[in-house]
Structures are given as structure tokens and as C-alpha cells.
Amino acid sequence: MKTLLQSLLLCLLPALAWAGIGEDGARHLLARTGFGANPSQIALYAPLSREQAVDRLLDHASFAALTEPPAWVNQPFDRPGQALSEEEKKALQKERNEHAQELRGWWLEEMRITPSPITEKMTLFWHNHFVSGLDKVGVPQLMYQQNVLLRKQALGNFGQMLHAIARDPAMMRYLDTVNNRKGQPNENFAREVMELFTLGEGHYSEQDIREAARAFTGWSLDKDLNFIYRPNQHDNGEKTLFGQQGNFDGDDVLDMLLRNPQTARFVTLKLWKYLVSPTVDEASLQHLSALFYRDNYEIRPLVRAMLLTPAFWKSQGQQVKSPLELTVGTLVTFDLIPPDWRALAGLNRQLGQDVFNPPNVKGWPGGDVWINSSTLLSRKQFLDRLSHDAAPIRNNFITADGQMDEGKARTARINRLIQAGLRPIKLQPDEWSAVYQVRSAADCARLLLAVPPAQPLPEGMSAAQAIAPLLLDPAYQVQ
């Protein structure tokens, strides 16, 4: 016979399942799947159940950038020839560097204003999974095209994205596929597609790499840097891959990798660490990777299932904010617009996250690596200037190389800002707390922090007064 308590609990289960996630849950969900969240966004999600909130997030996802890209992204790129003088080559390189800075600023602006933060968060994930960088690719237009591709498939199908990225001109230049031809196979892409994109270390042999490199021969780029297949450069010989024999080509190799359940596990684990926690729940991982494999590598159902795991809702404070999560997230939270997005990109480079240019083929390792004595100081300087130094912020922001303006450079910078009609960044705590009706320091802490502050706030402190100490509290560095 059921006890009275058991009967009551059974009656309450439907209501509990649809209980709202509250402000804490809303802030957690929005911060993990995007870049920060202001109180109005939090209020929108707080009354929803977990399923309702996650579904709303995914149902409102878009797959094209709202921000207009620089005009040059669709223009033919200049190819320096032998006829150029050294001075002309330097001028061309200067122009490409300027374009690279504009491209970085464009993406940060999109992260800030997008109505679909999860799209940008996932695009950033794939950018750090299928790594390529401007320093080697050398053509900003190609990096833009790759960014469009990753955004289009950000919540789409991993298999389709893998096949597309293998033909992506930026990737082909970055991993030397263009230099892979019959009789002279280049193993770079074959190695990385196994180690970093699909299986992970320890799940392939050196012979598999050599044979896969032969399969990808003939994949090349034409003079306009578009993908082209050159049959005369393809190795048509018999190949042995993962114990199978055949006259395989590049697409055959990718399909073989996708048929291996280890690919689903590897990608799921990486996404878990990105969205949930550096601590892995093995039972959840097995369930999610099996779901991913069974659903033919559809990304959206995997993300949905992952965000609905109990582990996700218990993971507050387990991740160190990346530079972008810290800087762009703070702008979103306080509804701020910087005077120059390129300058903010420069600051993020100084903090260790240079978009479109990860440090190496393995990308940014993330986690505790984001914090060291230098970056922690720069993080605190950024937050201190936002919270304490409103007047100097209006007259002194950051330059494109991430340094603070001083002296004459400060005056020149402000003059350019005024001439360009750009609004300097500034934080007005009284206005923020009034607009969003944040009535107490405790409310402020709940909206800004994933965990309680390391330094308790003094009694009687107002919401506006609490902003500065909360931003500078170690708890603000995690999410």
C-alpha cells in the first residue's frame, strides 16, 4: 500500500516536471549556450520548464549572420605575382591584415547582437574543432567562407559538415590537401581528420594515415581557390584502410570514419566538455553518443538531449569563461556597445583567444589554461574599467592590438571615434539596475554569478553598488 507521502509525490510529479527553471536556471542555460544574458532575457526563460526553455532556444536558432559582413568578403582576392615590387607586396599584406582585423570585429559584433546566441556559440565550437587559421591560410575571404559554412551546419548534420569541410578551400590550404598528389602523398589532412576531427588518438594506425592520404590525392584548388578534383593526380591503386581493401577515394575514407561509433563518442565528449562540464558522466556520455550515432550524426537532437541531462543543470560554476564569454558576455549582460569591434577582438587576442587564428591545429585547449598571471590581470583591468572608470572609459578604450590608449594616442583615438560616429562603451550601474528593476545586491549577484561570490557583499549595499565588486569577484570568472 502506498504511503500518503508517496501518493502526494506521485500527484506532484507532473507539476514538478513543468516547473519553471527560475532565474538561476535561465541564467545558466543562456550563459552556457551563448554569451551572457541580461535580466530581460533571463526573465523570458525563467517561467519555462527545462524542456520548454531548451526547445525555445533551439526553435529560435538561425543559420545566417545578422551582421552585414565587410564589403570585400565576396570580392576576388588579389594574388601577388612575381611582377609585384616589394613595396607592392607589403601594401597587399597590409591590406590583408586590415581585412583580417575587420573580419574578427565582424564576428564579435555578430556574437553580441545575434538573436540566436546558440548559433554563434556552436559556430565557435566547430571553428575550434575543424581548426584552420589566417596565419597559414593567408586569405581572409576563405576564412569568411568557412565561417559561413560552419554557421550553416552549426546545429545541422555532422557528416555533411565533415564532407564539406574536407573540400573547404581554407581547410585545404591549412592542412596541405592542395599538396597531396599521386606519388607524393601529403599526410597532414589524413592524420588530423582521424586524430582531431573524428576518432581521436589511439583509434587508428600509421598505415591507416598513409593509405588515407593516398585516397585524398587529386583533391585540389583551381586558380580562383575553388575546390577541384584532378583525376590525373589521384592514386587509383588498391588501398587497405581499417582492415578493408579497395580503391578508396576521399569520400570513402570519410564515410568509413562516420561508420565507426568511436567518431560519435569523440565528438560527443568534446561537446560535453564545451557545454556541460570538464567532468565526464560516463553513463550520460554513452547514452548521448549512442543517440548521436543512431540519429546519423544530427547535431540538434544531441544538443537538446545534452542540455536536458541532470548533469547540465548541476554544472554551475564548473567552467572557466573563455575570453569571448567574458568580454562579449559582459557586453550582452549590460547591453553595452564598444566603440570599435576590432579593438575588442584585439583585447581577446591579448587574453588568448584570437578568432580566425587558433594557436595550432589542436585549437584552444580551454579550461584552466585561459587563466594565468598575465591574462587574469588583463581580465580584471577590463572589468575594472567597465565598473569603476566610466569617465576614462569614454576617453580611453583599447587599441586594435589589445593595449590601453595613453597620452596623445588617447586623444587621437577619441577624435577618430567622434568622427566615425561610434558610441564609446560605458557602464552606468544605476541605470542598469533601474532599467531591469534589480532591487538588491542579492538579486544582482544571482543575475551575474553562477556561484555565490567568494567575497560576501556588505550588508545594506544597493544593487548598483554591488556591480563593481561582483564583476571583480573570482566567481565572475566562471560559469
C-alpha positions in Angstrom: 0.0 0.0 0.0 1.3 3.4 -0.9 2.0 5.8 1.9 0.3 9.1 2.0 3.7 10.8 1.2 4.2 8.6 -1.9 0.7 9.4 -3.2 1.3 13.1 -2.8 4.6 12.9 -4.6 3.0 10.9 -7.5 0.4 13.6 -7.8 3.0 16.3 -7.8 5.3 14.8 -10.4 3.5 16.3 -13.5 3.7 19.8 -11.9 7.3 19.3 -10.9 8.2 18.2 -14.4 6.9 21.5 -15.8 8.1 23.8 -13.0 9.9 26.9 -14.2 13.7 26.8 -14.2 13.8 30.2 -12.4 16.3 33.0 -12.8 19.2 30.8 -11.8 18.3 28.1 -14.4 17.7 30.7 -17.1 21.0 32.5 -16.5 22.8 29.2 -16.5 21.2 28.0 -19.8 21.7 31.2 -21.6 25.3 31.7 -20.5 26.3 28.2 -21.5 24.6 28.3 -24.8 25.5 31.9 -25.7 27.4 34.8 -24.4 26.0 36.2 -21.2 22.3 37.2 -20.7 20.7 40.4 -19.5 17.8 40.4 -16.9 15.1 40.7 -19.6 16.3 37.6 -21.4 16.6 35.8 -18.1 13.0 36.8 -17.2 11.8 35.4 -20.5 13.1 31.9 -19.8 12.7 31.8 -16.0 9.0 30.6 -16.1 9.6 27.9 -18.6 10.3 24.2 -17.8 13.6 22.7 -18.8 12.2 21.2 -21.9 10.3 24.4 -22.9 13.4 26.5 -22.3 15.7 24.2 -24.4 13.1 23.9 -27.2 12.6 27.6 -27.3 16.3 28.1 -27.6 16.7 25.6 -30.4 13.5 26.6 -32.2 14.7 30.2 -32.5 18.1 29.3 -33.9 19.1 30.8 -37.2 21.8 29.8 -39.6 22.9 33.0 -41.2 24.6 36.0 -39.6 22.5 39.1 -39.0 25.5 41.5 -39.1 26.5 42.7 -42.6 30.0 41.4 -43.4 32.7 43.7 -44.8 32.2 44.5 -48.4 35.4 42.8 -49.5 34.4 39.2 -48.4 32.8 38.4 -51.8 35.3 40.3 -53.9 38.0 38.5 -55.8 41.2 38.3 -53.8 44.4 39.7 -55.1 47.1 37.1 -55.9 50.5 38.7 -55.8 52.7 37.7 -58.7 56.3 37.9 -59.5 55.7 41.3 -61.2 54.9 43.0 -57.8 57.6 45.0 -56.2 58.5 44.5 -52.6 56.7 47.7 -51.7 53.5 46.5 -53.5 53.7 43.1 -51.7 54.0 44.9 -48.4 50.9 47.1 -49.3 49.0 43.9 -50.2 50.0 42.3 -47.0 48.9 45.4 -45.0 45.5 45.3 -46.7 45.1 41.6 -45.8 46.0 42.3 -42.2 43.4 45.1 -42.1 40.8 42.8 -43.6 41.7 40.2 -41.0 41.0 42.7 -38.3 37.7 43.7 -39.8 36.7 40.1 -40.1 37.4 39.4 -36.4 35.4 42.5 -35.4 32.5 41.4 -37.7 32.2 38.1 -35.9 32.4 39.6 -32.4 29.7 42.1 -33.4 27.5 39.2 -34.5 28.1 37.4 -31.2 26.9 40.5 -29.4 23.8 41.3 -31.4 22.6 38.0 -32.7 19.1 36.9 -31.9 20.4 33.3 -31.9 23.4 33.2 -29.5 23.5 29.3 -29.6 24.2 29.5 -33.3 27.4 31.6 -32.6 28.3 29.5 -29.6 28.2 26.4 -31.8 29.9 28.0 -34.7 32.7 28.9 -32.3 32.8 25.2 -31.2 33.2 24.0 -34.8 35.8 26.7 -35.5 37.8 25.2 -32.7 37.1 21.6 -33.8 37.8 21.9 -37.6 40.7 24.3 -37.0 42.3 26.4 -39.6 43.9 29.8 -39.1 44.5 33.0 -41.0 48.3 33.0 -40.5 48.6 30.0 -42.8 45.5 30.3 -45.0 46.5 33.9 -45.7 43.2 34.8 -47.5 40.6 36.4 -45.2 37.9 35.7 -47.8 38.4 32.0 -47.4 38.1 32.2 -43.6 34.9 34.1 -44.0 33.5 31.4 -46.4 34.5 28.7 -43.9 32.7 30.6 -41.1 29.5 30.8 -43.2 29.8 27.0 -43.7 30.2 26.2 -40.0 27.3 28.5 -39.1 25.0 26.9 -41.7 25.7 23.4 -40.2 26.2 24.5 -36.6 23.1 22.6 -35.5 22.8 20.5 -38.7 24.4 17.2 -39.6 28.0 16.4 -38.6 28.5 14.0 -41.5 27.6 16.6 -44.1 29.8 19.2 -42.3 32.7 16.7 -42.3 32.4 16.1 -46.1 32.0 19.9 -46.7 35.0 20.9 -44.5 37.2 18.4 -46.3 36.6 20.3 -49.5 36.7 23.8 -47.9 39.5 25.9 -49.5 40.7 27.4 -46.2 41.0 23.9 -44.7 42.7 22.5 -47.8 45.3 25.3 -47.6 45.7 24.9 -43.8 46.2 21.1 -43.8 48.1 21.0 -47.2 45.5 18.9 -49.1 46.4 21.0 -52.1 49.9 19.5 -52.0 48.6 15.9 -51.9 49.1 14.2 -55.2 49.8 10.8 -56.7 53.3 9.6 -55.9 53.8 12.4 -53.4 51.1 12.0 -50.8 50.9 14.6 -48.0 49.6 13.1 -44.8 48.6 16.2 -42.9 44.9 16.2 -43.5 44.6 12.4 -43.3 46.2 12.5 -39.9 44.1 15.3 -38.5 40.8 14.1 -39.9 41.3 11.0 -37.7 43.1 12.4 -34.7 41.2 15.7 -34.3 38.0 15.6 -36.3 36.6 12.1 -35.8 38.3 9.2 -33.9 40.7 10.8 -31.5 44.2 9.5 -30.7 44.7 5.7 -30.4 42.0 4.6 -32.7 43.9 4.4 -36.0 47.3 3.2 -37.2 50.1 4.9 -39.1 49.2 2.7 -42.1 45.6 4.0 -42.0 47.0 7.5 -42.3 49.3 6.7 -45.2 46.5 4.9 -47.1 44.0 7.6 -46.4 46.5 10.2 -47.7 46.6 8.2 -51.0 42.8 8.2 -51.1 42.7 12.0 -50.9 45.1 12.6 -53.7 43.6 14.6 -56.6 41.7 16.9 -54.3 42.9 20.4 -55.2 42.1 24.0 -55.7 41.9 25.9 -59.0 43.5 29.3 -59.7 40.5 31.0 -58.0 40.9 28.8 -54.9 37.7 26.8 -55.6 37.7 23.0 -55.0 38.6 20.9 -58.0 39.2 17.2 -58.5 42.2 16.4 -60.7 41.8 12.7 -61.8 45.3 12.6 -63.2 46.7 13.3 -59.7 44.6 10.7 -57.9 46.2 7.4 -56.8 43.9 4.7 -58.2 45.8 1.8 -56.6 44.4 -0.7 -54.1 44.4 0.6 -50.5 44.0 -1.1 -47.1 42.2 1.0 -44.5 40.9 -0.2 -41.1 41.4 -3.7 -42.3 39.4 -3.2 -45.5 40.7 -3.3 -49.0 39.5 -1.3 -52.0 40.2 1.5 -54.4 39.1 4.1 -51.9 38.8 7.9 -52.6 38.5 10.7 -50.0 34.7 10.4 -49.6 35.1 6.7 -49.0 37.5 7.5 -46.1 35.2 10.0 -44.5 32.2 7.6 -44.7 34.3 4.8 -43.1 35.2 7.2 -40.3 31.5 8.1 -39.8 30.5 4.4 -39.7 32.8 4.0 -36.7 30.9 4.6 -33.4 34.1 6.0 -31.9 33.6 9.1 -34.0 30.2 9.7 -32.3 31.8 9.2 -28.9 34.7 11.5 -29.7 32.6 14.4 -30.9 30.0 13.9 -28.1 32.7 14.0 -25.4 34.2 17.2 -26.8 30.8 18.9 -27.0 30.0 17.7 -23.4 33.2 19.5 -22.1 32.2 22.6 -24.1 28.6 22.9 -23.0 28.4 20.9 -19.7 31.5 20.2 -17.7 35.1 19.1 -17.8 34.0 16.3 -15.5 32.5 13.5 -17.7 29.5 11.5 -16.6 30.2 8.1 -18.3 26.6 6.9 -18.3 25.4 10.1 -19.9 28.2 10.1 -22.4 27.4 6.5 -23.6 23.7 7.3 -23.9 24.3 10.6 -25.8 27.0 9.2 -28.2 24.7 6.2 -29.0 21.9 8.7 -29.7 24.2 10.7 -32.0 25.2 7.6 -33.9 21.7 6.3 -34.2 20.4 9.7 -35.5 23.0 9.6 -38.3 25.0 12.5 -36.6 22.2 15.0 -36.4 23.6 17.7 -34.1 20.4 19.4 -32.8 18.9 16.3 -31.1 22.3 15.7 -29.5 22.5 19.2 -28.1 18.9 19.0 -26.9 19.5 15.8 -25.1 22.7 17.1 -23.6 21.1 20.2 -22.3 18.3 18.2 -20.7 20.7 15.9 -18.7 20.6 16.4 -14.9 24.3 16.9 -15.1 23.9 20.1 -17.1 21.6 21.6 -14.6 24.0 20.8 -11.8 27.1 22.2 -13.5 27.0 25.9 -12.5 30.5 27.3 -11.9 32.3 24.3 -13.4 33.7 26.1 -16.5 36.2 28.9 -16.7 34.9 31.6 -19.0 36.8 31.9 -22.3 37.9 35.4 -23.2 34.9 35.8 -25.6 32.5 34.5 -22.9 33.9 37.1 -20.5 34.1 40.1 -22.8 31.2 39.6 -25.2 29.2 38.1 -22.3 29.7 41.2 -20.2 28.6 43.5 -23.1 25.4 41.4 -23.6 24.7 41.4 -19.8 24.9 45.2 -19.5 23.6 46.0 -23.0 26.9 47.7 -24.0 28.3 48.5 -27.4 32.1 49.1 -27.8 33.4 51.9 -29.9 35.4 49.5 -32.1 34.8 45.8 -32.5 38.3 45.3 -33.9 39.6 46.7 -30.7 37.6 44.2 -28.7 39.0 41.5 -30.9 42.5 42.8 -30.1 41.7 42.5 -26.4 40.6 38.9 -26.8 43.8 38.1 -28.7 45.7 39.5 -25.7 43.6 37.3 -23.5 44.4 34.2 -25.5 41.5 33.8 -27.9 42.3 35.2 -31.4 39.3 34.3 -33.5 40.1 33.1 -37.0 43.6 32.2 -35.7 43.7 29.5 -33.1 47.2 28.8 -31.7 47.7 25.4 -33.6 45.8 22.6 -35.3 44.5 21.4 -31.9 42.8 24.8 -31.2 42.3 26.5 -27.9 42.6 23.9 -25.0 40.2 26.0 -22.8 39.5 25.4 -19.2 42.1 26.5 -16.6 44.5 27.3 -19.5 42.6 30.5 -20.0 43.8 31.9 -16.7 47.4 32.8 -15.9 49.0 35.8 -14.1 49.0 37.9 -17.3 45.5 37.1 -18.6 44.0 37.4 -15.2 45.4 40.9 -14.8 44.1 41.9 -18.2 40.7 40.4 -17.4 40.4 42.4 -14.2 41.6 45.6 -15.9 38.8 45.2 -18.5 36.2 44.6 -15.8 37.6 47.3 -13.5 37.4 49.9 -16.3 33.8 48.9 -17.0 32.6 49.0 -13.5 34.7 51.8 -11.9 36.0 54.1 -14.5 33.2 55.5 -16.6 34.8 58.8 -17.5 38.1 57.3 -18.5 36.3 54.7 -20.5 34.7 57.4 -22.6 38.1 58.8 -23.3 40.3 55.7 -23.2 39.4 52.3 -24.6 41.6 49.6 -26.2 43.5 49.7 -29.4 43.4 47.0 -32.1 46.5 45.3 -30.5 44.7 45.0 -27.2 46.7 47.7 -25.3 45.3 50.7 -23.5 45.5 54.1 -25.1 47.6 56.6 -23.3 48.7 60.2 -23.9 48.5 61.5 -27.4 47.3 58.2 -28.7 44.2 58.6 -26.4 43.3 61.9 -28.0 43.8 60.7 -31.5 41.7 57.7 -30.8 38.8 59.6 -29.4 38.9 62.0 -32.3 38.6 59.1 -34.7 35.7 57.7 -32.7 33.9 61.0 -32.8 34.5 61.4 -36.5 33.2 57.9 -37.1 30.1 58.5 -35.0 30.9 55.5 -32.7 29.4 55.3 -29.3 32.0 54.7 -26.6 31.4 51.9 -24.2 30.3 52.8 -20.7 28.6 51.1 -17.8 26.2 53.0 -15.7 25.3 50.8 -12.7 22.4 53.0 -11.5 20.8 53.0 -15.0 21.3 49.2 -15.5 19.7 48.3 -12.1 16.8 50.7 -12.6 16.0 49.6 -16.2 16.0 45.9 -15.2 14.4 46.5 -11.8 17.3 44.8 -10.0 16.4 45.9 -6.5 19.0 44.4 -4.2 22.6 43.3 -4.1 21.4 39.7 -3.7 19.4 40.0 -6.9 22.4 41.4 -8.7 24.6 38.5 -7.5 22.0 36.0 -8.7 21.9 37.6 -12.1 25.6 38.0 -12.6 27.2 34.9 -10.9 27.0 31.2 -11.4 28.0 30.5 -7.8 28.0 32.6 -4.6 30.7 35.4 -4.5 34.0 34.5 -3.0 33.9 37.8 -1.1 30.5 38.2 0.6 28.9 41.6 -0.1 28.5 44.0 2.9 25.0 44.3 4.3 23.0 47.3 3.1 24.8 47.5 -0.3 22.5 48.6 -3.1 22.2 46.7 -6.4 24.1 49.4 -8.3 26.9 49.5 -5.6 27.2 45.7 -5.9 28.0 45.6 -9.5 31.7 46.6 -9.3 32.7 44.1 -6.5 30.7 41.3 -8.2 32.4 41.8 -11.5 35.8 41.8 -9.8 34.9 38.7 -7.7 36.7 35.5 -8.7 33.2 33.9 -9.1 32.6 36.1 -12.2 35.4 34.3 -14.0 33.4 31.0 -14.1 30.0 30.0 -15.4 
